[in-house]
Amino acid sequence: MDPRGLLMLVAILLAEICCVANENLVFPVERRKRSLSAIKAHDARRQGRILSAVDLNLGGNGLPTETGLYYTKLGLGSPPKDYYVQVDTGSDILWVNCVECSKCPRKSDLGIDLTLYDPNSSKTAKLVSCDQEFCAATYDGPMPGCKSEIPCPYSITYGDGSATSGYYVQDYLTYNHVNGNLRTTPQNSSIVFGCGAVQSGTLGSSSDQALDGIIGFGQANSSVLSQLAASGKVKKIFSHCLDNILGGGIFAIGEVVEPKVSTTPLVRKMAHYNVVLKSIEVDTDTLQLPSDIFDSENGRGTVIDSGTTLAYLPGLVYDQLILKVLARQPGLKLYLVEQQFSCFQYSGNVDRGFPVVKLHFDDSLSLTVYPHDYLFQFRGGIWCIGWQKSVTQTKNGKDMTLLGDLVLSNKLVVYDLENMAIGWTDYNCSSSIKVKDEATGVVRTVGAHDISSVSTCFIGRILTFFLLLTAILNN
């Protein structure tokens, strides 16, 4: 073969291999950078949502200097159209902005095209009326004044003042079904989701966070996970591995076979993913704390929230922890950056100069937080402390413990709702995991994906184009 022809063939094959590799995940995720000054404002909004009557929205990830939303692309309708929605392990429904919404975002700084869902353009769309079983179950009984022609409404108001409201529709959700190692095929399932007609607050503005909607993976029967499980498509088990090194990560539904993950029980009858934190160890020393400091009986206990960037501890816990963390470096001078982060100048290796922190939970499960996790480099030799003092309280007035990406990144986190347990293990989130196919019993490999980076498929095709152009010109 002519060398130029061989080169072109190799380029074409590389381009196609890249395109196939981009379909590894059931739910490919993306990370978006944000400014440091927005971190605590973001977390404050997230914690405000925890205190409201609805589930919190999850999604943030990464280092505080690079953190952003995690979202996935899915198809809705027949024929399916693409929608980018925030991955949310705390809320209980999928909703997208609808065509009649006049104040919905029309553009996004995330570099994606926003799409308004139109039930009339889908062959399989059906309105969910207020007298249907789904609506009655969602509202714990029949709606007053309900008539068969009245749509079933939904309305969510968050603690930060943002709100979304509209009506429920039933249509096909198209997602990537794992049918081989690092290989997927499109599969659809009829689900009920919200058609957002009115958005307000941060949900109704065009900004760097604007998306088409939110996909809920909460515990309620209305969540996407519960609906897929009820239809026999999946088990109520999902996992995520959020990569704050390369971006993106893994988000998959199904029983994780490899790696093996130890678990701790989830606190039952809670709206969020709550666990029982028993103690905290710093440099092999256990913090001396009141026995009820992490009480989960009357309050909300310890919340696992991958949508919060940092980690928030009760004041008493925070004060002791920081003293222990800085004990090895008594000469450090702390100062505030942007009036909110405690920072210091340090030129050494932080993993050698600062202690490991271990959080101990029920059933002997531990979570190890390394210095490079809880310390982040602001710029140059300036390092800042990610641990924060909680400003959010539980219903009984106790400071809430909220564990966000500061401790969850670069770990495979498995939510097993079949057995009401959650677990994790340190993991390379740019690698792959093995998930069991419930229908066949076959174990499949699911790989990492990052749709936030410049598409390798796109790069491959551009390379192919220029090689072909060069060959033509040379001829």
Secondary structure, 3 states (H helix, E strand, C coil): CCHHHHHHHHHHHHHHHHHHHCCCCCCCEECCCCCHHHHHHHHHHHHHHHCCCCCCCCCEECCCCCCEECEEEEEECCCCEEEEEEEECCCCCCEEEECCCCCCCCCCCCCCCCCCECHHHCCCCEECECCCHHHHHHCCCCCCCCCCCCECEEEEECCCCCEEEEEEEEEEEEEEEEEECCEEEEEEEEEEEEEEEEEEHHHHCCCCCCCCEEEECCCCCCCHHHHHHHCCCCCCEEEEEECCCCCCEEEEECEEEECCCCEEECCCCCCCCEECEEEEEECCEECCCCCCCCCCCCCCCEEECCCCCCEEECHHHHHHHHHHHCCCCCCCCCEEECCCEEEEECCCCHHHHCCCEEEEEHHHCEEEECHHHHEEEEECCEEEECEEECCCECCCCCECEEECHHHHCCEEEEEECCCCEEEEEECCCCCEEEEECCCCCCEEEEECEECCCCCHHHHHHHHHHHHHHHHHHHC
